[in-house]
């Protein structure tokens, strides 16, 4: 008798809870593998993962206001301010007054911050290239399509 996961009809059914749990374990292993080099990069720059997350957001989305940063990070305004202050002290971001409302603060990455994010992104791409070598072209395309859907979900809702 073939295992349930290998049964042809199972390819048409949604994953069961055991299979979803297995997928969660796979994702955790991938994160550990890919984040190992990320943690080394971040340790050299004295940047925490939440700080890097904010840097990555600012690099991809552009300058943001403090209320947006607090919401993104699920922080209070004082906690978000502390996060921004630490990154500013390290030279990864800079703050400026909003041109339309000088009471508001805009936060953006510096060249140093952008270089850190780009370096980590390149390292991630190197790791992904190694993984892609294990997959057939159709599997590579399918993985890209799946991750695009996941990305769209993650960027379209806050929670």
GUDREN-533814 format. One line per field, with one value per residue: residue number from 1; x, y, z of N, C-alpha, C, O in turn; residue in one letter. Coordinates in Angstrom, 1 decimal. Each point is the difference from the previous one (the first is absolute). Example, Ala and Ser with C-alpha at 12.3 -4.5 7.8 and 13.67 -1.06 7.14 Angstrom:
i <- c(1; 2)
n_c1 <- c(13.2; -1.4)
n_c2 <- c(-5.7; 1.1)
n_c3 <- c(7.8; -1.4)
ca_c1 <- c(-0.9; 0.9)
ca_c2 <- c(1.2; 1.1)
ca_c3 <- c(0.0; 0.0)
c_c1 <- c(0.9; -0.8)
c_c2 <- c(1.2; 1.1)
c_c3 <- c(0.0; 0.8)
o_c1 <- c(1.0; 0.5)
o_c2 <- c(0.0; 1.1)
o_c3 <- c(0.7; 0.1)
aa <- c(a; s)
END
This chain:
i <- c(1; 2; 3; 4; 5; 6; 7; 8; 9; 10; 11; 12; 13; 14; 15; 16; 17; 18; 19; 20; 21; 22; 23; 24; 25; 26; 27; 28; 29; 30; 31; 32; 33; 34; 35; 36; 37; 38; 39; 40; 41; 42; 43; 44; 45; 46; 47; 48; 49; 50; 51; 52; 53; 54; 55; 56; 57; 58; 59; 60; 61; 62; 63; 64; 65; 66; 67; 68; 69; 70; 71; 72; 73; 74; 75; 76; 77; 78; 79; 80; 81; 82; 83; 84; 85; 86; 87; 88; 89; 90; 91; 92; 93; 94; 95; 96; 97; 98; 99; 100; 101; 102; 103; 104; 105; 106; 107; 108; 109; 110; 111; 112; 113; 114; 115; 116; 117; 118; 119; 120; 121; 122; 123; 124; 125; 126; 127; 128; 129; 130; 131; 132; 133; 134; 135; 136; 137; 138; 139; 140; 141; 142; 143; 144; 145; 146; 147; 148; 149; 150; 151; 152; 153; 154; 155; 156; 157; 158; 159)
n_c1 <- c(0.8; -1.3; 2.1; -0.8; 1.8; 0.2; -1.3; -0.2; -1.0; 1.7; 0.5; -1.5; 1.2; -1.9; 1.4; 1.1; -1.5; -0.8; -1.7; -2.1; -1.0; -1.0; -2.1; -1.6; -0.7; -1.6; -2.1; -1.1; -0.7; -2.0; -1.8; -0.7; -1.2; -2.2; -1.2; 0.2; -0.7; -2.1; -0.3; 0.5; -1.4; -1.6; 0.6; 0.2; -2.1; 0.5; -0.1; -1.5; -0.6; -0.3; 1.9; 0.8; -1.0; 0.7; 1.8; -0.3; -0.7; 1.4; 1.1; -1.0; 0.0; 2.1; 0.7; 1.0; -2.2; 0.3; -1.3; 0.9; 1.4; -0.8; -0.9; 1.3; 0.7; -1.7; 0.5; 1.0; -1.6; -1.0; -1.8; -2.0; -1.1; -1.0; -2.0; -1.8; -0.9; -1.3; -2.1; -1.5; -0.8; -1.6; -1.6; -1.3; 0.0; -1.7; 0.7; -2.2; 0.7; -1.8; 0.3; -1.0; 1.3; 0.3; -2.3; -0.6; -0.3; 1.7; -1.0; 2.2; -0.4; 1.4; 1.6; 0.5; -1.4; 0.2; 1.7; -0.6; -1.3; 1.0; 1.1; -1.2; -0.6; 1.6; 0.3; -1.3; 0.6; 1.5; -0.7; -0.8; 1.7; 0.8; -1.1; 0.5; 1.9; -0.9; 0.0; -1.9; 0.8; -0.4; 1.6; 1.6; -0.4; 0.2; 2.1; 0.9; -0.5; 1.1; 2.1; -0.2; -0.4; 1.8; 1.3; -0.7; 0.4; 1.9; 0.0; -0.9; 1.4; -1.5; -2.2)
n_c2 <- c(-1.2; 0.9; 0.7; 0.3; 0.1; -2.2; 0.1; -1.6; -1.7; -1.3; -1.0; -1.7; -1.4; 0.8; 1.8; -1.9; -0.5; -2.1; -0.2; 0.4; -1.7; -1.5; 0.5; -0.5; -2.2; -0.7; 0.5; -1.4; -1.9; 0.0; 0.0; -1.9; -1.4; 0.3; -0.9; -2.1; -0.5; -0.8; -2.1; -1.5; -0.5; -1.4; -2.2; -0.9; -0.7; -2.0; -1.5; 1.4; -1.9; 0.1; -0.2; -2.1; -0.9; 0.8; -0.9; -2.0; 0.1; 0.4; -1.9; -1.3; 0.5; -0.5; 2.0; 0.0; -0.3; 1.9; 1.7; 1.1; 1.7; 2.0; 1.4; 1.4; 1.8; 1.3; 1.9; -0.1; 1.5; -0.2; -1.4; 0.7; 1.2; -1.3; -0.9; 1.4; 0.2; -1.7; -0.1; 1.2; -0.9; -1.5; 1.6; -1.0; 1.2; 0.5; 1.4; -0.3; 2.2; -0.5; -1.0; -2.0; -1.6; 2.2; 0.2; 0.2; -2.1; 1.1; -1.9; 0.6; -1.4; -1.1; 1.6; 1.3; 1.7; 1.8; 1.4; 1.3; 1.8; 1.9; 1.2; 1.3; 2.1; 1.5; 1.0; 1.7; 2.0; 1.0; 1.1; 2.1; 1.4; 0.6; 1.6; 2.2; 0.4; 0.8; 2.1; -1.2; -0.1; -2.1; -1.5; -0.1; -1.0; -2.2; -0.8; 0.0; -1.7; -1.9; -0.3; -0.6; -2.2; -1.4; -0.1; -1.2; -2.3; -1.0; -0.2; -2.0; -1.5; 1.3; -0.5)
n_c3 <- c(0.0; -1.6; 0.1; 2.1; 1.3; 0.6; 1.8; -1.6; 1.0; 0.7; -1.9; 0.2; 1.2; 0.9; 0.1; 0.3; 1.6; -0.4; -1.4; 0.8; 1.1; -1.3; -0.6; 1.5; 0.1; -1.5; 0.4; 1.5; -0.8; -1.1; 1.3; 0.9; -1.3; -0.3; 1.6; -0.7; -2.1; -0.1; 0.7; -1.6; -1.6; 0.4; 0.0; -2.1; -0.7; 0.9; -1.6; 1.0; 1.0; 2.2; 1.2; 0.5; 1.9; 1.9; 0.9; 1.0; 2.1; 1.7; 0.6; 1.4; 2.2; 0.6; -0.8; 2.0; -0.1; 1.2; -0.9; -1.8; 0.4; 0.7; -1.5; -1.2; 1.1; -0.8; -1.0; 2.0; 0.5; 2.0; 0.0; -0.7; 1.6; 1.5; -0.5; 0.1; 2.0; 0.7; -0.7; 1.2; 1.9; -0.5; 0.3; 1.5; 1.8; -1.4; 1.6; -0.5; -0.3; 1.2; -2.0; 0.1; 0.7; 0.0; 0.0; -2.2; 1.0; -1.0; -0.5; 0.4; -1.7; 1.4; -0.5; 1.7; 0.4; -1.2; 0.8; 1.8; -0.2; -0.8; 1.6; 1.4; -0.7; 0.2; 2.1; 0.4; -0.8; 1.3; 1.8; -0.3; -0.1; 2.0; 1.1; -0.5; 1.2; 1.9; -0.6; 0.1; -2.1; -0.7; 0.3; -1.6; -2.0; -0.1; -0.2; -2.0; -1.4; 0.3; -0.8; -2.2; -0.4; 0.0; -1.8; -1.8; 0.2; -0.5; -2.3; -0.2; 0.9; 1.2; -0.3)
ca_c1 <- c(-0.8; 0.8; -0.3; -1.0; 0.6; 0.4; -1.2; -0.3; -1.2; 0.4; 0.5; -1.1; -0.6; 0.8; 0.8; -0.6; 0.7; 1.3; 0.8; 0.3; 1.0; 1.3; 0.4; 0.6; 1.4; 0.9; 0.2; 1.0; 1.3; 0.4; 0.3; 1.3; 1.0; 0.2; 0.2; 1.3; 0.9; -0.6; 0.3; 1.4; 0.0; -0.6; 0.9; 1.1; -0.5; -0.6; -1.4; -0.8; -0.9; -1.1; 0.6; 0.2; -1.3; -0.3; 0.9; -0.5; -1.2; 0.4; 0.6; -1.0; -1.2; 0.4; -0.2; -1.2; -0.3; 0.1; -1.3; 0.0; 1.0; -0.6; -1.0; 0.7; 0.8; -0.9; 0.7; -0.5; 0.8; 1.3; 0.9; 0.4; 1.0; 1.2; 0.5; 0.5; 1.1; 1.1; 0.5; 0.5; 1.3; 0.9; 0.2; -0.8; -1.2; 0.0; -1.4; -0.2; -1.4; -0.9; -0.1; -1.4; -0.3; 1.3; -0.1; 0.2; 1.4; 0.2; 1.1; 0.5; 1.3; 1.2; 0.7; 0.5; -1.1; -0.3; 1.0; -0.2; -1.1; 0.3; 0.9; -0.7; -0.8; 0.9; 0.3; -1.2; -0.1; 1.0; -0.6; -1.1; 0.5; 0.4; -1.2; -0.6; 0.7; -0.6; -1.4; -0.2; -0.5; -1.5; -0.1; 0.5; -1.1; -1.1; 0.4; -0.1; -1.4; -0.5; 0.5; -0.7; -1.3; 0.2; 0.4; -1.2; -0.8; 0.7; 0.1; -1.4; -0.7; 0.9; 0.1)
ca_c2 <- c(1.2; 1.2; 1.0; 0.9; 1.1; -0.4; -0.4; 1.0; 0.8; 1.0; 1.2; 0.9; 0.4; 1.0; -0.7; -0.2; 0.7; -0.6; 0.5; 1.4; 0.0; -0.4; 1.2; 1.0; -0.5; 0.3; 1.5; 0.4; -0.5; 0.9; 1.3; -0.2; -0.1; 1.3; 1.1; -0.2; 1.0; 1.3; 0.4; 0.4; 1.3; 0.9; 0.1; 0.9; 1.4; 0.2; 0.2; -1.1; -0.4; 1.1; 1.2; -0.3; -0.1; 1.4; 0.4; -0.6; 0.7; 1.4; -0.1; -0.4; 0.8; 1.4; 0.7; -0.2; 0.8; -0.8; -0.8; -1.1; -0.9; -0.6; -1.0; -1.1; -0.8; -0.4; 0.7; 1.3; 1.1; 0.1; -1.2; 0.2; 1.0; -0.6; -0.8; 0.9; 0.7; -0.9; -0.1; 1.3; 0.1; -0.8; 0.5; -0.8; 0.8; 1.4; 0.6; 1.4; 0.5; -0.1; 1.3; 0.6; 0.2; -0.1; -0.7; -1.5; -0.4; -1.0; -0.8; -0.7; -0.6; 0.7; -0.9; -1.1; -0.9; -0.6; -1.0; -1.1; -0.7; -0.6; -1.1; -1.2; -0.5; -0.8; -1.3; -0.8; -0.4; -1.0; -1.2; -0.5; -0.6; -1.4; -0.7; -0.1; -1.1; -1.3; 0.0; 0.1; 1.3; 0.2; 0.2; 1.4; 0.9; -0.2; 0.6; 1.4; 0.4; -0.2; 1.1; 1.3; 0.0; 0.2; 1.4; 0.9; -0.1; 0.7; 1.4; 0.6; 0.1; 0.2; -1.2)
ca_c3 <- c(0.0; -0.1; 1.0; -0.4; -0.7; -1.4; -0.8; -1.1; 0.3; 1.1; -0.6; -0.2; 1.3; 0.8; 1.0; 1.3; 1.0; 0.1; -1.1; 0.3; 1.0; -0.7; -0.8; 1.0; 0.4; -1.2; 0.0; 1.1; -0.4; -1.0; 0.7; 0.7; -1.0; -0.7; 1.0; 0.6; -0.6; 0.3; 1.4; 0.0; -0.6; 1.0; 1.1; -0.3; -0.1; 1.3; -0.3; 0.4; -1.0; -0.2; -0.7; -1.4; -0.7; -0.2; -1.1; -1.3; -0.4; -0.5; -1.3; -1.1; -0.1; 0.0; 1.3; 0.8; 1.2; 1.3; 0.4; -0.8; 0.6; 1.3; -0.4; -0.7; 1.0; 1.1; 1.1; 0.5; -0.6; 0.6; -0.3; -1.4; 0.0; 0.5; -1.1; -1.0; 0.6; 0.0; -1.4; -0.4; 0.7; -0.8; -1.4; -1.0; -0.4; 0.4; 0.2; -0.5; 0.2; -1.2; -0.8; 0.1; 1.4; 0.7; 1.3; -0.3; -0.3; -1.1; 0.2; -1.2; 0.1; -0.5; -0.9; 0.9; 0.2; -1.3; -0.3; 0.9; -0.5; -1.3; 0.3; 0.5; -1.1; -0.9; 0.6; -0.1; -1.4; -0.2; 0.6; -0.8; -1.2; 0.3; 0.1; -1.4; -0.8; 0.4; -0.5; -1.5; -0.4; 0.3; 1.5; 0.3; -0.3; 1.0; 1.3; -0.1; 0.0; 1.4; 0.9; -0.3; 0.6; 1.5; 0.1; -0.2; 1.2; 1.1; -0.1; -0.1; 1.3; 1.1; 0.8)
c_c1 <- c(0.9; -0.4; -1.0; 0.5; 0.3; -1.2; -0.4; -1.2; 0.3; 0.5; -1.1; -0.7; 0.9; 0.8; -0.8; 0.9; 1.4; 1.0; 0.4; 1.1; 1.4; 0.5; 0.6; 1.4; 0.9; 0.4; 1.0; 1.4; 0.6; 0.5; 1.3; 1.1; 0.4; 0.4; 1.4; 1.0; -0.5; 0.4; 1.5; 0.2; -0.5; 0.8; 1.1; -0.5; -0.7; -1.5; -0.8; -0.9; -1.2; 0.6; 0.2; -1.3; -0.5; 0.8; -0.5; -1.3; 0.3; 0.6; -1.0; -1.1; 0.4; -0.3; -1.4; -0.1; 0.1; -1.3; 0.0; 1.0; -0.5; -1.0; 0.7; 0.7; -0.9; 0.6; -0.9; 0.9; 1.4; 1.0; 0.5; 1.1; 1.4; 0.7; 0.7; 1.3; 1.3; 0.6; 0.6; 1.4; 1.0; 0.3; -0.7; -1.2; 0.2; -1.4; 0.0; -1.4; -0.8; -0.1; -1.3; -0.4; 1.2; -0.1; 0.2; 1.4; 0.0; 1.3; 0.4; 1.3; 1.1; 0.6; 0.5; -1.1; -0.4; 1.0; -0.1; -1.1; 0.3; 1.0; -0.7; -0.9; 0.8; 0.4; -1.1; -0.2; 1.0; -0.5; -1.1; 0.5; 0.4; -1.2; -0.6; 0.7; -0.6; -1.4; 0.1; -0.5; -1.5; -0.2; 0.5; -1.1; -1.1; 0.4; -0.1; -1.4; -0.6; 0.5; -0.5; -1.3; 0.2; 0.4; -1.2; -0.9; 0.6; 0.1; -1.4; -0.7; 1.1; 0.2; -0.5)
c_c2 <- c(1.2; 1.0; 1.0; 1.2; -0.3; -0.4; 1.1; 0.9; 1.1; 1.3; 1.0; 0.5; 1.0; -0.8; -0.2; 0.6; -0.6; 0.5; 1.5; 0.1; -0.4; 1.2; 1.0; -0.4; 0.3; 1.5; 0.4; -0.5; 0.9; 1.4; -0.1; 0.0; 1.3; 1.1; -0.2; 1.1; 1.4; 0.4; 0.4; 1.4; 1.0; 0.2; 1.0; 1.5; 0.4; 0.4; -1.2; -0.4; 1.0; 1.2; -0.3; -0.1; 1.4; 0.5; -0.5; 0.6; 1.4; -0.1; -0.4; 0.9; 1.5; 0.6; -0.2; 0.9; -0.9; -0.8; -1.3; -1.1; -0.7; -1.1; -1.2; -0.9; -0.5; 0.5; 1.2; 1.1; 0.2; -1.1; 0.2; 1.1; -0.5; -0.8; 0.9; 0.7; -0.9; -0.2; 1.3; 0.1; -0.8; 0.4; -0.7; 0.8; 1.4; 0.5; 1.4; 0.4; -0.2; 1.4; 0.7; 0.3; -0.2; -0.6; -1.5; -0.3; -1.1; -0.8; -0.7; -0.6; 0.9; -1.0; -1.2; -1.0; -0.7; -1.1; -1.2; -0.9; -0.7; -1.2; -1.3; -0.6; -0.8; -1.3; -1.0; -0.5; -1.1; -1.3; -0.5; -0.6; -1.4; -0.9; -0.3; -1.1; -1.4; -0.2; 0.0; 1.4; 0.2; 0.1; 1.3; 1.0; -0.1; 0.6; 1.5; 0.5; -0.1; 1.2; 1.4; 0.1; 0.3; 1.5; 1.0; -0.1; 0.8; 1.5; 0.7; 0.1; 0.2; -1.2; -1.2)
c_c3 <- c(0.0; 1.1; -0.6; -0.8; -1.4; -0.8; -1.0; 0.3; 1.0; -0.6; -0.3; 1.3; 0.7; 1.0; 1.3; 1.0; 0.2; -1.1; 0.1; 1.1; -0.6; -0.8; 0.9; 0.4; -1.2; -0.1; 1.1; -0.3; -1.1; 0.6; 0.7; -0.9; -0.7; 1.0; 0.7; -0.5; 0.2; 1.4; 0.1; -0.5; 1.0; 1.2; -0.3; 0.0; 1.3; -0.1; 0.4; -1.2; -0.2; -0.7; -1.4; -0.7; -0.3; -1.2; -1.3; -0.4; -0.6; -1.4; -1.1; -0.1; 0.0; 1.4; 0.6; 1.1; 1.2; 0.3; -0.9; 0.5; 1.2; -0.4; -0.7; 1.0; 1.2; 1.3; 0.4; -0.7; 0.7; -0.3; -1.5; 0.0; 0.5; -1.1; -1.1; 0.5; 0.0; -1.5; -0.5; 0.6; -0.8; -1.4; -1.1; -0.5; 0.4; 0.1; -0.5; 0.3; -1.3; -0.6; 0.2; 1.4; 0.9; 1.4; -0.2; -0.4; -1.1; 0.3; -1.3; 0.2; -0.6; -1.0; 0.8; 0.2; -1.2; -0.4; 0.8; -0.5; -1.4; 0.2; 0.5; -1.1; -1.0; 0.6; -0.1; -1.4; -0.3; 0.6; -0.9; -1.3; 0.2; 0.1; -1.4; -0.8; 0.3; -0.7; -1.6; -0.3; 0.3; 1.5; 0.5; -0.2; 1.0; 1.3; -0.1; 0.0; 1.4; 0.9; -0.4; 0.6; 1.5; 0.2; -0.1; 1.3; 1.1; -0.1; -0.1; 1.3; 1.1; 0.8; -0.7)
o_c1 <- c(1.0; -1.1; -0.1; -0.6; 0.1; 0.1; 0.0; 0.0; -0.7; -0.1; 0.2; -0.8; 1.2; -0.3; -0.8; 1.1; 1.0; 1.1; 1.1; 0.9; 1.0; 1.2; 1.0; 0.9; 1.2; 1.1; 0.9; 0.9; 1.2; 1.0; 0.9; 1.1; 1.1; 0.7; 0.4; 0.7; 0.8; 0.3; 0.3; 0.7; 0.5; 0.1; 0.4; 0.8; -0.5; -0.5; 0.3; -0.1; -0.3; -0.7; -0.3; -0.1; -0.5; -0.5; 0.0; -0.2; -0.6; -0.2; 0.1; -0.5; -0.9; -0.4; -1.0; 1.0; -0.1; 0.2; -0.5; -0.2; 0.2; 0.0; -0.4; -0.1; 0.5; 0.0; -0.8; 1.1; 1.0; 1.2; 1.1; 0.9; 1.0; 1.2; 1.1; 0.9; 1.1; 1.2; 1.0; 1.0; 1.2; 0.8; 0.3; -0.5; 0.9; -0.9; 1.1; -0.9; 0.6; -0.2; -0.1; -0.8; 0.4; 1.1; 0.4; 0.7; -0.9; 1.0; -0.9; 0.8; -0.2; -0.5; 0.0; 0.2; -0.3; -0.4; 0.2; 0.1; -0.3; -0.1; 0.3; -0.1; -0.4; 0.0; 0.1; -0.3; -0.3; 0.1; -0.1; -0.6; -0.2; 0.0; -0.5; -0.6; 0.2; -0.5; 0.8; -0.6; -0.4; -0.8; -0.5; -0.3; -0.6; -0.9; -0.4; -0.4; -0.8; -0.8; -0.1; -0.4; -0.8; -0.4; -0.1; -0.5; -0.6; 0.0; -0.1; -1.0; 1.1; 1.1; -0.1)
o_c2 <- c(0.1; 0.1; 0.3; 0.4; 0.9; -0.2; 1.2; 1.2; 1.0; 1.0; 1.2; 0.8; 0.0; -1.2; 0.8; 0.5; 0.8; 0.3; 0.4; 0.9; 0.6; 0.2; 0.7; 0.9; 0.4; 0.3; 0.8; 0.8; 0.4; 0.5; 0.8; 0.6; 0.4; 0.9; 1.0; 0.6; 1.0; 1.2; 0.9; 0.8; 1.1; 1.2; 0.8; 0.9; 1.1; 0.8; -1.2; 0.8; 0.3; 0.6; 0.9; 0.4; 0.2; 0.7; 0.7; 0.2; 0.3; 0.9; 0.5; 0.2; 0.9; -0.7; -0.1; 0.5; -1.2; -1.1; -1.0; -1.2; -1.2; -1.1; -1.2; -1.2; -0.8; -0.7; 0.5; -0.3; 0.1; 0.2; -0.3; -0.1; 0.4; 0.1; -0.3; 0.2; 0.4; 0.0; -0.1; 0.5; 0.3; -0.5; 0.2; -0.3; 0.4; -0.5; 0.7; -0.9; 0.1; 1.0; 1.2; 0.9; -1.1; -0.4; -0.7; 0.9; -0.9; 0.6; -0.5; 0.4; 0.9; -1.2; -1.1; -1.2; -1.2; -1.1; -1.2; -1.2; -1.2; -1.0; -1.1; -1.2; -1.0; -1.0; -1.2; -1.2; -1.0; -1.1; -1.2; -0.9; -0.9; -1.1; -1.1; -0.6; -0.9; -1.1; 0.6; 0.6; 1.1; 0.8; 0.6; 0.9; 1.0; 0.6; 0.6; 1.0; 0.8; 0.5; 0.8; 1.1; 0.7; 0.6; 0.9; 1.1; 0.8; 0.7; 1.2; 0.7; -0.6; -0.3; -1.1)
o_c3 <- c(0.8; 0.4; -1.2; -0.9; -0.9; -1.2; 0.4; -0.3; 0.1; 0.7; -0.2; -0.1; -0.1; 0.4; 0.4; -0.3; 0.3; 0.2; -0.3; -0.1; 0.4; 0.0; -0.3; 0.1; 0.3; -0.2; -0.3; 0.2; 0.1; -0.4; -0.1; 0.2; -0.1; -0.4; 0.6; 0.8; 0.2; 0.2; 0.8; 0.5; 0.2; 0.5; 0.9; 0.3; 0.1; 0.6; -0.3; -0.9; -1.1; -0.8; -0.9; -1.2; -1.1; -0.9; -1.0; -1.2; -1.0; -0.8; -1.1; -1.1; -0.3; 0.9; -0.7; 0.6; -0.1; 0.6; 0.5; 0.0; 0.2; 0.6; 0.3; -0.1; 0.8; 1.0; -0.8; -0.5; -0.6; -0.2; -0.2; -0.8; -0.5; -0.2; -0.4; -0.8; -0.4; -0.2; -0.8; -0.6; 0.0; -0.7; -1.1; -1.1; 0.8; -0.7; 0.0; 0.2; -1.1; 0.7; 0.0; 0.2; 0.3; 0.5; 1.0; -0.6; 0.0; 0.3; -0.7; 0.9; -0.8; -0.2; -0.5; 0.0; 0.1; -0.5; -0.5; -0.1; -0.1; -0.7; -0.5; -0.1; -0.5; -0.8; -0.2; -0.2; -0.7; -0.6; -0.2; -0.5; -0.8; -0.5; -0.3; -0.9; -0.8; 0.0; -0.6; 0.9; 0.5; 0.5; 0.9; 0.8; 0.4; 0.7; 0.9; 0.7; 0.4; 0.7; 0.9; 0.5; 0.6; 1.0; 0.8; 0.4; 0.7; 1.0; 0.0; 0.1; -0.1; 0.5; 0.6)
aa <- c(x; x; x; x; x; x; x; x; x; x; x; x; x; x; x; x; x; x; x; x; x; x; x; x; x; x; x; x; x; x; x; x; x; x; x; x; x; x; x; x; x; x; x; x; x; x; x; x; x; x; x; x; x; x; x; x; x; x; x; x; x; x; x; x; x; x; x; x; x; x; x; x; x; x; x; x; x; x; x; x; x; x; x; x; x; x; x; x; x; x; x; x; x; x; x; x; x; x; x; x; x; x; x; x; x; x; x; x; x; x; x; x; x; x; x; x; x; x; x; x; x; x; x; x; x; x; x; x; x; x; x; x; x; x; x; x; x; x; x; x; x; x; x; x; x; x; x; x; x; x; x; x; x; x; x; x; x; x; x)
END
